[in-house]
Amino acid sequence: MRAYVVNEYVHPSELILDPETPVPTPRSDEVIVDVYSAALNFFDILLSQGKYQIKPPFPFTLGAEFAGRIASDSPIPEGCRFRRGDRVFGSAQGCFADKVVVKWTVIHTLPDNVTFDQGAGLYLTWPTSYEALVGRAEVKPGETVLVHAAAGGVGIAAVQIAKALGAIVIGAAGSQSKLNICKQYGGADYIVDYAKPNWQKEVLQITGGKGVDVVFDPVGKIADSLKCIAFKGRALVIGFASGTIEKLPLNMVLLKNVSIMGLHWGLYESKEPSRIPLVWEALFDLLASGRIKPVIYSRVYSLEEAMEGLCALERRETWGKVIVHVHDEDKKAVAKL
């Protein structure tokens, strides 16, 4: 099969698609999935260079999010609810390939109204944004939510979810083109360019001087946002896409009674597994109702172009979820054995 195999730490631009990679052998609790689409994530860029906290042993295949079908030659583990040919999505190391092996317990059925390209970016992004806003910040109708990097993958999901919760949403980004995206596709009520000096004054003006109730930050702008957060506001630390881990002025946290909250969705599997199905149930309901919809970047890359897509993501040229289209949908009926 084709795959981007990492044998030593290099920048993604140096990786070459290997056309003869062996299909991984599944363990007793795993299935083989034909990858139809895969999502690009910023941590893929770090992982290939050995700069990410997780370091798989060499050799490993890059890519962590996928949508596809249970392969016709996949074993079906005892107790597995899936059958060969089922449409699924999930996360497993090695998705930038024709096939991937994954534990059947951590994949989900792809909703009928979601395409493979849309579904490839569901698994990590949407529960992160949902649990941050609902489980951690407990956003209520009428509250004001400031979303940073609002045109990015988790950002535009957060905008849509906050709107579905009845919040007033201020989308923040660093260019007019991305601000247009978060308004057009996310439905943000207001937009603010945080590349401009004193952008916080605009946020304060929008909120009538009160400040925002919730800050959603995957970039590293909590310190800046403390200038426009409300009394008893909640600041959500989602990530550090800027590349710098912030040092916060805790005097501001004290003076405004601010709560700083972290959200690392990946830990829920080991720390709070009972929460996971509740989050997905809520997300599936929102998807079915049409109140949220996956947003994918205007250019969908082929598997041969996947590393080009990662470089575009690294240069901050993209918006929404960046997708690699691996295989076209098979129009023939798929037997469920």
C-alpha positions as semicolon CSV with decimal commas, in nm:
position;residue;x (nm);y (nm);z (nm)
1;M;0,000;0,000;0,000
2;R;0,098;0,367;-0,028
3;A;0,206;0,541;0,292
4;Y;0,418;0,826;0,427
5;V;0,663;0,634;0,645
6;V;0,890;0,822;0,886
7;N;1,221;0,637;0,931
8;E;1,404;0,934;1,085
9;Y;1,299;1,278;1,204
10;V;1,263;1,513;0,908
11;H;1,043;1,802;0,802
12;P;0,728;1,679;0,623
13;S;0,850;1,843;0,301
14;E;1,125;1,579;0,291
15;L;0,893;1,279;0,321
16;I;0,826;1,071;0,010
17;L;0,520;0,855;-0,049
18;D;0,629;0,490;-0,030
19;P;0,426;0,283;-0,279
20;E;0,515;-0,056;-0,126
21;T;0,454;-0,026;0,247
22;P;0,323;-0,349;0,404
23;V;-0,029;-0,335;0,546
24;P;-0,001;-0,337;0,928
25;T;-0,109;-0,656;1,102
26;P;-0,408;-0,592;1,330
27;R;-0,411;-0,707;1,692
28;S;-0,700;-0,904;1,838
29;D;-0,900;-0,587;1,917
30;E;-0,827;-0,405;1,590
31;V;-0,983;-0,374;1,247
32;I;-0,839;-0,271;0,911
33;V;-0,992;0,040;0,756
34;D;-0,967;0,146;0,392
35;V;-0,882;0,514;0,426
36;Y;-1,099;0,729;0,199
37;S;-1,001;1,064;0,352
38;A;-0,754;1,184;0,616
39;A;-0,725;1,513;0,802
40;L;-0,410;1,717;0,843
41;N;-0,321;1,845;1,190
42;F;-0,050;2,082;1,305
43;F;0,091;1,819;1,538
44;D;0,165;1,599;1,233
45;I;0,429;1,857;1,139
46;L;0,582;1,839;1,486
47;L;0,558;1,460;1,507
48;S;0,757;1,404;1,190
49;Q;1,038;1,619;1,331
50;G;1,044;1,470;1,681
51;K;0,912;1,793;1,833
52;Y;0,584;1,653;1,967
53;Q;0,533;1,509;2,315
54;I;0,430;1,175;2,163
55;K;0,715;0,995;1,985
56;P;0,616;0,669;1,813
57;P;0,902;0,423;1,756
58;F;1,056;0,416;1,406
59;P;0,936;0,339;1,151
60;F;0,590;0,492;1,178
61;T;0,334;0,625;0,931
62;L;0,223;0,985;0,963
63;G;-0,141;1,095;1,001
64;A;-0,387;1,067;1,289
65;E;-0,747;1,128;1,169
66;F;-0,941;0,936;0,906
67;A;-1,273;0,841;0,754
68;G;-1,327;0,529;0,548
69;R;-1,478;0,181;0,539
70;I;-1,400;-0,136;0,730
71;A;-1,187;-0,326;0,476
72;S;-1,323;-0,633;0,302
73;D;-1,024;-0,834;0,431
74;S;-1,044;-0,701;0,788
75;P;-1,086;-0,943;1,077
76;I;-1,392;-0,872;1,291
77;P;-1,295;-0,902;1,660
78;E;-1,525;-1,074;1,906
79;G;-1,790;-0,830;2,028
80;C;-1,720;-0,578;1,752
81;R;-2,036;-0,398;1,640
82;F;-1,897;-0,312;1,297
83;R;-1,907;-0,515;0,978
84;R;-1,697;-0,512;0,664
85;G;-1,796;-0,222;0,444
86;D;-1,928;-0,001;0,727
87;R;-1,859;0,372;0,698
88;V;-1,652;0,484;0,997
89;F;-1,430;0,763;1,124
90;G;-1,175;0,782;1,401
91;S;-0,815;0,835;1,499
92;A;-0,510;0,612;1,478
93;Q;-0,144;0,664;1,399
94;G;-0,081;0,598;1,030
95;C;-0,371;0,757;0,841
96;F;-0,168;0,905;0,554
97;A;-0,192;0,571;0,378
98;D;-0,429;0,348;0,185
99;K;-0,514;0,145;0,497
100;V;-0,487;0,188;0,873
101;V;-0,538;-0,045;1,168
102;V;-0,734;0,086;1,465
103;K;-0,902;-0,042;1,782
104;W;-1,268;-0,097;1,697
105;T;-1,372;0,049;2,034
106;V;-1,250;0,399;1,943
107;I;-1,413;0,441;1,603
108;H;-1,763;0,566;1,524
109;T;-2,018;0,517;1,250
110;L;-1,998;0,803;1,000
111;P;-2,339;0,977;0,985
112;D;-2,523;0,940;0,655
113;N;-2,531;1,317;0,601
114;V;-2,152;1,352;0,640
115;T;-1,911;1,282;0,351
116;F;-1,580;1,105;0,396
117;D;-1,394;1,434;0,344
118;Q;-1,606;1,604;0,610
119;G;-1,586;1,306;0,845
120;A;-1,207;1,279;0,835
121;G;-1,174;1,588;1,053
122;L;-1,443;1,509;1,311
123;Y;-1,269;1,292;1,566
124;L;-1,028;1,531;1,738
125;T;-1,158;1,877;1,653
126;W;-1,527;1,870;1,737
127;P;-1,519;1,697;2,077
128;T;-1,233;1,927;2,180
129;S;-1,439;2,237;2,103
130;Y;-1,760;2,093;2,247
131;E;-1,615;1,973;2,576
132;A;-1,424;2,299;2,624
133;L;-1,737;2,511;2,584
134;V;-1,989;2,278;2,747
135;G;-1,801;2,058;2,992
136;R;-1,544;2,311;3,111
137;A;-1,674;2,665;3,057
138;E;-2,043;2,569;3,080
139;V;-2,145;2,836;2,827
140;K;-2,500;2,962;2,874
141;P;-2,739;3,127;2,627
142;G;-2,678;3,500;2,598
143;E;-2,316;3,485;2,715
144;T;-2,042;3,632;2,496
145;V;-1,767;3,401;2,367
146;L;-1,443;3,522;2,209
147;V;-1,295;3,256;1,979
148;H;-0,933;3,298;1,868
149;A;-0,813;3,149;1,539
150;A;-1,181;3,136;1,453
151;A;-1,119;3,025;1,095
152;G;-0,905;2,727;1,196
153;G;-1,019;2,370;1,256
154;V;-1,103;2,385;1,628
155;G;-1,183;2,755;1,607
156;I;-1,456;2,736;1,346
157;A;-1,603;2,434;1,525
158;A;-1,608;2,638;1,848
159;V;-1,784;2,925;1,671
160;Q;-2,059;2,694;1,545
161;I;-2,102;2,513;1,877
162;A;-2,113;2,839;2,075
163;K;-2,380;2,969;1,837
164;A;-2,578;2,646;1,881
165;L;-2,560;2,700;2,258
166;G;-2,719;3,042;2,217
167;A;-2,405;3,247;2,280
168;I;-2,303;3,572;2,116
169;V;-1,980;3,493;1,930
170;I;-1,687;3,719;1,849
171;G;-1,455;3,551;1,600
172;A;-1,093;3,666;1,606
173;A;-0,830;3,600;1,340
174;G;-0,523;3,765;1,189
175;S;-0,643;3,858;0,841
176;Q;-0,956;3,986;0,673
177;S;-0,984;3,678;0,453
178;K;-0,993;3,449;0,758
179;L;-1,236;3,679;0,936
180;N;-1,466;3,647;0,635
181;I;-1,442;3,267;0,662
182;C;-1,540;3,255;1,029
183;K;-1,839;3,479;0,958
184;Q;-1,946;3,302;0,638
185;Y;-1,897;2,941;0,749
186;G;-1,903;2,971;1,127
187;G;-2,176;3,229;1,166
188;A;-1,985;3,456;1,406
189;D;-2,188;3,759;1,520
190;Y;-1,885;3,988;1,524
191;I;-1,529;3,967;1,392
192;V;-1,208;4,121;1,528
193;D;-0,861;4,134;1,372
194;Y;-0,613;4,049;1,648
195;A;-0,322;4,146;1,424
196;K;-0,418;4,509;1,480
197;P;-0,288;4,700;1,786
198;N;-0,528;4,735;2,079
199;W;-0,782;4,495;1,931
200;Q;-0,912;4,441;2,284
201;K;-1,074;4,786;2,275
202;E;-1,295;4,670;1,990
203;V;-1,402;4,367;2,195
204;L;-1,486;4,592;2,490
205;Q;-1,685;4,818;2,259
206;I;-1,883;4,520;2,126
207;T;-1,963;4,405;2,480
208;G;-2,057;4,751;2,606
209;G;-1,747;4,769;2,823
210;K;-1,823;4,446;3,014
211;G;-1,581;4,215;2,834
212;V;-1,641;3,860;2,717
213;D;-1,766;3,583;2,944
214;V;-1,556;3,312;2,779
215;V;-1,229;3,311;2,585
216;F;-1,156;3,008;2,364
217;D;-0,786;3,010;2,278
218;P;-0,598;2,751;2,067
219;V;-0,325;3,002;1,982
220;G;-0,163;3,144;2,297
221;K;-0,349;3,471;2,350
222;I;-0,486;3,430;2,702
223;A;-0,263;3,707;2,843
224;D;-0,377;3,953;2,576
225;S;-0,739;3,849;2,628
226;L;-0,733;3,927;3,001
227;K;-0,763;4,291;2,896
228;C;-1,109;4,227;2,755
229;I;-1,247;3,943;2,969
230;A;-1,541;4,003;3,201
231;F;-1,548;3,978;3,579
232;K;-1,565;3,605;3,664
233;G;-1,483;3,525;3,301
234;R;-1,356;3,182;3,197
235;A;-1,048;3,147;2,977
236;L;-1,005;2,817;2,792
237;V;-0,650;2,704;2,711
238;I;-0,684;2,479;2,404
239;G;-0,333;2,492;2,258
240;F;-0,032;2,699;2,160
241;A;-0,039;2,726;1,781
242;S;0,177;3,038;1,806
243;G;0,460;2,816;1,923
244;T;0,501;2,991;2,258
245;I;0,370;2,869;2,593
246;E;0,235;3,173;2,772
247;K;0,331;3,316;3,110
248;L;0,022;3,480;3,255
249;P;-0,004;3,796;3,467
250;L;-0,180;3,636;3,761
251;N;-0,259;3,974;3,913
252;M;-0,512;4,020;3,632
253;V;-0,656;3,677;3,705
254;L;-0,692;3,775;4,070
255;L;-0,838;4,121;4,012
256;K;-1,107;3,998;3,772
257;N;-1,185;3,667;3,947
258;V;-1,094;3,490;3,622
259;S;-1,093;3,110;3,590
260;I;-0,820;2,962;3,369
261;M;-0,927;2,623;3,233
262;G;-0,736;2,368;3,028
263;L;-0,885;2,115;2,788
264;H;-0,691;1,812;2,668
265;W;-0,950;1,586;2,504
266;G;-0,699;1,307;2,450
267;L;-0,681;1,240;2,824
268;Y;-1,052;1,161;2,858
269;E;-1,002;0,803;2,736
270;S;-0,794;0,725;3,045
271;K;-0,918;0,987;3,295
272;E;-1,291;1,019;3,228
273;P;-1,405;0,763;2,969
274;S;-1,768;0,787;3,079
275;R;-1,782;1,142;2,941
276;I;-1,685;1,045;2,585
277;P;-2,014;0,884;2,469
278;L;-2,212;1,176;2,614
279;V;-2,009;1,426;2,412
280;W;-2,048;1,225;2,093
281;E;-2,422;1,181;2,148
282;A;-2,460;1,558;2,171
283;L;-2,244;1,616;1,865
284;F;-2,432;1,360;1,656
285;D;-2,759;1,530;1,752
286;L;-2,619;1,869;1,645
287;L;-2,492;1,724;1,315
288;A;-2,825;1,557;1,243
289;S;-3,012;1,881;1,311
290;G;-2,786;2,080;1,079
291;R;-2,695;2,325;1,356
292;I;-2,328;2,240;1,305
293;K;-2,153;2,137;0,985
294;P;-1,790;2,039;0,923
295;V;-1,597;2,305;0,733
296;I;-1,314;2,192;0,505
297;Y;-1,052;2,399;0,327
298;S;-1,130;2,490;-0,034
299;R;-0,841;2,282;-0,169
300;V;-0,864;1,910;-0,100
301;Y;-0,525;1,742;-0,146
302;S;-0,455;1,403;-0,300
303;L;-0,241;1,154;-0,106
304;E;0,050;1,244;-0,333
305;E;0,004;1,610;-0,231
306;A;-0,040;1,548;0,143
307;M;0,296;1,692;0,248
308;E;0,225;2,000;0,038
309;G;-0,092;2,040;0,241
310;L;0,101;2,015;0,569
311;C;0,338;2,287;0,450
312;A;0,042;2,511;0,364
313;L;-0,099;2,445;0,712
314;E;0,238;2,534;0,865
315;R;0,244;2,864;0,670
316;R;-0,104;2,949;0,810
317;E;-0,248;2,966;0,459
318;T;-0,540;2,734;0,527
319;W;-0,874;2,751;0,710
320;G;-1,120;2,496;0,844
321;K;-0,996;2,138;0,834
322;V;-0,740;2,053;0,567
323;I;-0,824;1,721;0,404
324;V;-0,636;1,458;0,203
325;H;-0,864;1,265;-0,033
326;V;-0,717;0,913;-0,055
327;H;-0,985;0,714;-0,240
328;D;-1,309;0,791;-0,418
329;E;-1,630;0,639;-0,288
330;D;-1,694;0,295;-0,432
331;K;-2,028;0,320;-0,608
332;K;-2,081;-0,055;-0,600
333;A;-2,284;-0,212;-0,325
334;V;-2,064;-0,329;-0,040
335;A;-2,156;-0,662;0,112
336;K;-2,175;-0,666;0,492
337;L;-2,045;-1,004;0,593
